[in-house]
């Protein structure tokens, strides 16, 4: 036997080989056969070449990737991996070999190649590292520092805390660990769902990898070997959520052109040569675009250049703050906005400093040890090697071992670095080593992780509201003993705790038209569940949207309504309407809000909805809250199914209040790992195992995903259909 490909009833690949390296080659081959289009889109995105076939809409991303030097960072990380860990580098090479062996065949199966006029290319050994980096470069949300600068500049530091909430541009997850003392089997259960933008094909690949060294089922990232985030070896299982840590910094730089190139002013007062060159980005249907790439000692320039920042971007830090203006901030924001606000003379640019660019390490040395893990001690040692993104990890094994910790690299540096842009020419903003990652335990036999301020609090600035974590914990407290079969009920919970402030203000209104009064009566008896078949949930969303739009349009926020001319890739973090939508709870609860009469805004919003509906809701939440996955090459409108859930529900299907009810982000997979019996585990993805349109397994899991059902995990090769030897 060299390598074998089997399929189960859902088309999920089950792979078997003589050794880990050969198995990686088979994994590369089957991924190229099933997902050639997805692989090539991600390869081009990681290189900054996607506009060559996707056109001008992809150019902003390509510019960012070129300027941030993602491909060069991936090459550096692979070169370092070869020196530091040759076994893993050869294993990655084997995966790449498998991709290259099958990519042409996969492309023939995928109609998108012909539609885009794209021929499959050749993968390099560092391509999987580039894909990993490209997928996760925005996970730490460094553009939020640009938003905070804008808020402080126009509203003062007190306003930063009002808007401190995760939004549509972040990636989060739910996860929970139930110890054996709280299960019917006496063995632990791990369950959850990662929240990402829903893509077609999906961002996670259900897969089974088997060789003499290990036998693992889990969710792989297409384009990356092994199973990084969610896996079950039979004796140990693990899962992650985004820790919401802050590990990337933005520096304002003073640059100048000289006859020899570009120089940057360093903290010691010396002008030093920056790395500089020009790259050309090909754009389908348009002239090529030139990109100037500059890198200082801090990192690559991603905004502006020697001639200064784009028009409309302030060239000074948030100077001139009134005394005590930071007092209303969360503690971790206060120091960063209370000192060091200076104005620089001359043109400015902004550089990005991120750990893999500094260390030449993306954490790939953790991947093989995870596959080989037999217990939580092995998982613990493996994730010690983790780098980026920074995650909360939960693990359990069949011997009763439990793990709940943060993993990844977070630099030690000044508090100011964490909260805002800092001046590169001033001392005190360098990186001084790496934080020890926190560890935690269980309470009453359970631990819930949902991006809330908790275990990772010392490492982050902004976290998700506590609603999802609190609700999961409350649900787990409703009975003493749990089984794997019970977990989908938690996955699908739709209670919306964040509705309370708006409903409270609605309750307090005194003067309403008869139509608006009927709407209020409907909403005040609503059960607070965002179910797809709920008329009241649709009504709540309509009123909420009207409130958000009116707040965002208020003159008090006018200065934030037009973001500076930053690169387009960063603008989702600076858009006012989504910021208001996701911070609505804070904005309504605040003791004072810049003189805004919030009760009047709520009254006007209810009257607006009443006028549009004659005071009688007819449609349901699922009529407008529909799945809208991202597709690199849209071929027409997508008629997605209606969804239950909302951003702050455990069933986190995110719309953008005030802008759209469509859901582009949500559970990118669901899993239940049973440590008593791996065959009792369950999983599902939003669409299907195949990335090839119109094939039987392209969207066959979608009805299950919408309804909250899961697919059984099967690992017995005698139950599969053998597809081929490879």
Secondary structure as the mmCIF struct_conf table of DSSP 4:
data_model
#
loop_
_struct_conf.conf_type_id
_struct_conf.id
_struct_conf.beg_label_comp_id
_struct_conf.beg_label_asym_id
_struct_conf.beg_label_seq_id
_struct_conf.end_label_comp_id
_struct_conf.end_label_asym_id
_struct_conf.end_label_seq_id
STRN STRN1 UNK A 3 UNK A 7
TURN_TY1_P TURN_TY1_P1 UNK A 9 UNK A 10
STRN STRN2 UNK A 13 UNK A 17
BEND BEND1 UNK A 18 UNK A 19
HELX_RH_AL_P HELX_RH_AL_P1 UNK A 20 UNK A 47
TURN_TY1_P TURN_TY1_P2 UNK A 48 UNK A 48
TURN_TY1_P TURN_TY1_P3 UNK A 50 UNK A 50
HELX_RH_AL_P HELX_RH_AL_P2 UNK A 51 UNK A 54
HELX_RH_3T_P HELX_RH_3T_P1 UNK A 56 UNK A 58
HELX_RH_AL_P HELX_RH_AL_P3 UNK A 59 UNK A 68
TURN_TY1_P TURN_TY1_P4 UNK A 69 UNK A 69
HELX_RH_AL_P HELX_RH_AL_P4 UNK A 70 UNK A 84
HELX_RH_AL_P HELX_RH_AL_P5 UNK A 86 UNK A 109
TURN_TY1_P TURN_TY1_P5 UNK A 111 UNK A 111
HELX_RH_AL_P HELX_RH_AL_P6 UNK A 112 UNK A 116
TURN_TY1_P TURN_TY1_P6 UNK A 117 UNK A 117
TURN_TY1_P TURN_TY1_P7 UNK A 125 UNK A 126
HELX_RH_AL_P HELX_RH_AL_P7 UNK A 127 UNK A 136
TURN_TY1_P TURN_TY1_P8 UNK A 137 UNK A 140
TURN_TY1_P TURN_TY1_P9 UNK A 142 UNK A 142
HELX_RH_AL_P HELX_RH_AL_P8 UNK A 143 UNK A 155
TURN_TY1_P TURN_TY1_P10 UNK A 157 UNK A 157
HELX_RH_AL_P HELX_RH_AL_P9 UNK A 158 UNK A 162
TURN_TY1_P TURN_TY1_P11 UNK A 163 UNK A 163
BEND BEND2 UNK A 165 UNK A 165
TURN_TY1_P TURN_TY1_P12 UNK A 168 UNK A 169
BEND BEND3 UNK A 170 UNK A 170
STRN STRN3 UNK A 172 UNK A 178
HELX_RH_3T_P HELX_RH_3T_P2 UNK A 180 UNK A 182
STRN STRN4 UNK A 183 UNK A 183
BEND BEND4 UNK A 184 UNK A 187
STRN STRN5 UNK A 189 UNK A 197
STRN STRN6 UNK A 199 UNK A 199
BEND BEND5 UNK A 200 UNK A 201
BEND BEND6 UNK A 203 UNK A 203
STRN STRN7 UNK A 205 UNK A 211
TURN_TY1_P TURN_TY1_P13 UNK A 212 UNK A 213
STRN STRN8 UNK A 214 UNK A 220
HELX_LH_PP_P HELX_LH_PP_P1 UNK A 221 UNK A 221
TURN_TY1_P TURN_TY1_P14 UNK A 222 UNK A 223
BEND BEND7 UNK A 224 UNK A 226
BEND BEND8 UNK A 229 UNK A 229
STRN STRN9 UNK A 230 UNK A 232
BEND BEND9 UNK A 234 UNK A 235
STRN STRN10 UNK A 236 UNK A 242
STRN STRN11 UNK A 245 UNK A 245
STRN STRN12 UNK A 248 UNK A 258
TURN_TY1_P TURN_TY1_P15 UNK A 259 UNK A 260
STRN STRN13 UNK A 261 UNK A 265
TURN_TY1_P TURN_TY1_P16 UNK A 267 UNK A 268
BEND BEND10 UNK A 269 UNK A 269
STRN STRN14 UNK A 271 UNK A 273
HELX_LH_PP_P HELX_LH_PP_P2 UNK A 274 UNK A 274
STRN STRN15 UNK A 275 UNK A 281
TURN_TY1_P TURN_TY1_P17 UNK A 284 UNK A 285
BEND BEND11 UNK A 286 UNK A 286
STRN STRN16 UNK A 289 UNK A 295
BEND BEND12 UNK A 297 UNK A 298
STRN STRN17 UNK A 300 UNK A 304
STRN STRN18 UNK A 305 UNK A 305
TURN_TY1_P TURN_TY1_P18 UNK A 306 UNK A 307
STRN STRN19 UNK A 308 UNK A 308
BEND BEND13 UNK A 309 UNK A 309
HELX_LH_PP_P HELX_LH_PP_P3 UNK A 310 UNK A 310
TURN_TY1_P TURN_TY1_P19 UNK A 311 UNK A 312
BEND BEND14 UNK A 313 UNK A 313
BEND BEND15 UNK A 315 UNK A 316
BEND BEND16 UNK A 318 UNK A 318
HELX_LH_PP_P HELX_LH_PP_P4 UNK A 321 UNK A 322
TURN_TY1_P TURN_TY1_P20 UNK A 323 UNK A 328
BEND BEND17 UNK A 329 UNK A 329
HELX_RH_AL_P HELX_RH_AL_P10 UNK A 331 UNK A 334
HELX_RH_3T_P HELX_RH_3T_P3 UNK A 335 UNK A 337
TURN_TY1_P TURN_TY1_P21 UNK A 338 UNK A 338
BEND BEND18 UNK A 339 UNK A 339
BEND BEND19 UNK A 345 UNK A 346
STRN STRN20 UNK A 348 UNK A 354
HELX_RH_AL_P HELX_RH_AL_P11 UNK A 355 UNK A 359
BEND BEND20 UNK A 360 UNK A 360
BEND BEND21 UNK A 363 UNK A 363
TURN_TY1_P TURN_TY1_P22 UNK A 364 UNK A 364
HELX_RH_AL_P HELX_RH_AL_P12 UNK A 365 UNK A 372
BEND BEND22 UNK A 375 UNK A 375
HELX_RH_AL_P HELX_RH_AL_P13 UNK A 376 UNK A 383
TURN_TY1_P TURN_TY1_P23 UNK A 384 UNK A 385
BEND BEND23 UNK A 388 UNK A 389
STRN STRN21 UNK A 391 UNK A 397
TURN_TY1_P TURN_TY1_P24 UNK A 398 UNK A 399
BEND BEND24 UNK A 400 UNK A 400
STRN STRN22 UNK A 402 UNK A 407
BEND BEND25 UNK A 408 UNK A 408
STRN STRN23 UNK A 411 UNK A 411
HELX_RH_AL_P HELX_RH_AL_P14 UNK A 415 UNK A 419
BEND BEND26 UNK A 420 UNK A 420
STRN STRN24 UNK A 422 UNK A 423
TURN_TY1_P TURN_TY1_P25 UNK A 424 UNK A 425
BEND BEND27 UNK A 426 UNK A 426
TURN_TY1_P TURN_TY1_P26 UNK A 427 UNK A 428
BEND BEND28 UNK A 430 UNK A 430
BEND BEND29 UNK A 433 UNK A 433
STRN STRN25 UNK A 434 UNK A 434
HELX_LH_PP_P HELX_LH_PP_P5 UNK A 435 UNK A 438
STRN STRN26 UNK A 439 UNK A 439
STRN STRN27 UNK A 443 UNK A 443
TURN_TY1_P TURN_TY1_P27 UNK A 444 UNK A 445
STRN STRN28 UNK A 446 UNK A 449
BEND BEND30 UNK A 450 UNK A 451
STRN STRN29 UNK A 452 UNK A 452
BEND BEND31 UNK A 453 UNK A 454
TURN_TY1_P TURN_TY1_P28 UNK A 455 UNK A 456
HELX_RH_3T_P HELX_RH_3T_P4 UNK A 457 UNK A 459
STRN STRN30 UNK A 460 UNK A 460
BEND BEND32 UNK A 461 UNK A 461
STRN STRN31 UNK A 464 UNK A 464
BEND BEND33 UNK A 466 UNK A 466
HELX_RH_AL_P HELX_RH_AL_P15 UNK A 467 UNK A 476
TURN_TY1_P TURN_TY1_P29 UNK A 477 UNK A 478
BEND BEND34 UNK A 480 UNK A 480
STRN STRN32 UNK A 482 UNK A 482
HELX_RH_3T_P HELX_RH_3T_P5 UNK A 484 UNK A 486
TURN_TY1_P TURN_TY1_P30 UNK A 487 UNK A 487
HELX_RH_AL_P HELX_RH_AL_P16 UNK A 488 UNK A 491
TURN_TY1_P TURN_TY1_P31 UNK A 492 UNK A 492
STRN STRN33 UNK A 495 UNK A 495
HELX_RH_3T_P HELX_RH_3T_P6 UNK A 497 UNK A 499
HELX_RH_AL_P HELX_RH_AL_P17 UNK A 500 UNK A 508
HELX_RH_AL_P HELX_RH_AL_P18 UNK A 514 UNK A 524
TURN_TY1_P TURN_TY1_P32 UNK A 525 UNK A 525
BEND BEND35 UNK A 528 UNK A 528
STRN STRN34 UNK A 529 UNK A 529
TURN_TY1_P TURN_TY1_P33 UNK A 532 UNK A 533
HELX_RH_AL_P HELX_RH_AL_P19 UNK A 535 UNK A 552
TURN_TY1_P TURN_TY1_P34 UNK A 553 UNK A 553
BEND BEND36 UNK A 554 UNK A 554
HELX_RH_3T_P HELX_RH_3T_P7 UNK A 555 UNK A 560
BEND BEND37 UNK A 561 UNK A 562
BEND BEND38 UNK A 565 UNK A 565
HELX_RH_3T_P HELX_RH_3T_P8 UNK A 568 UNK A 573
TURN_TY1_P TURN_TY1_P35 UNK A 574 UNK A 574
HELX_RH_AL_P HELX_RH_AL_P20 UNK A 576 UNK A 582
TURN_TY1_P TURN_TY1_P36 UNK A 583 UNK A 583
HELX_RH_AL_P HELX_RH_AL_P21 UNK A 584 UNK A 589
BEND BEND39 UNK A 590 UNK A 591
TURN_TY1_P TURN_TY1_P37 UNK A 594 UNK A 595
HELX_RH_AL_P HELX_RH_AL_P22 UNK A 598 UNK A 613
TURN_TY1_P TURN_TY1_P38 UNK A 614 UNK A 615
BEND BEND40 UNK A 619 UNK A 619
HELX_RH_AL_P HELX_RH_AL_P23 UNK A 621 UNK A 624
STRN STRN35 UNK A 626 UNK A 627
STRN STRN36 UNK A 630 UNK A 630
TURN_TY1_P TURN_TY1_P39 UNK A 632 UNK A 633
BEND BEND41 UNK A 636 UNK A 636
HELX_LH_PP_P HELX_LH_PP_P6 UNK A 640 UNK A 641
STRN STRN37 UNK A 642 UNK A 642
TURN_TY1_P TURN_TY1_P40 UNK A 647 UNK A 648
BEND BEND42 UNK A 649 UNK A 651
STRN STRN38 UNK A 654 UNK A 656
TURN_TY1_P TURN_TY1_P41 UNK A 657 UNK A 659
STRN STRN39 UNK A 660 UNK A 667
BEND BEND43 UNK A 668 UNK A 668
STRN STRN40 UNK A 670 UNK A 674
BEND BEND44 UNK A 675 UNK A 676
HELX_RH_3T_P HELX_RH_3T_P9 UNK A 678 UNK A 680
STRN STRN41 UNK A 682 UNK A 684
BEND BEND45 UNK A 686 UNK A 687
BEND BEND46 UNK A 689 UNK A 689
BEND BEND47 UNK A 692 UNK A 692
TURN_TY1_P TURN_TY1_P42 UNK A 693 UNK A 694
BEND BEND48 UNK A 695 UNK A 695
TURN_TY1_P TURN_TY1_P43 UNK A 696 UNK A 697
BEND BEND49 UNK A 698 UNK A 699
TURN_TY1_P TURN_TY1_P44 UNK A 700 UNK A 701
HELX_RH_AL_P HELX_RH_AL_P24 UNK A 702 UNK A 707
TURN_TY1_P TURN_TY1_P45 UNK A 708 UNK A 708
STRN STRN42 UNK A 711 UNK A 712
HELX_LH_PP_P HELX_LH_PP_P7 UNK A 713 UNK A 713
HELX_RH_3T_P HELX_RH_3T_P10 UNK A 717 UNK A 719
BEND BEND50 UNK A 720 UNK A 720
STRN STRN43 UNK A 721 UNK A 725
#
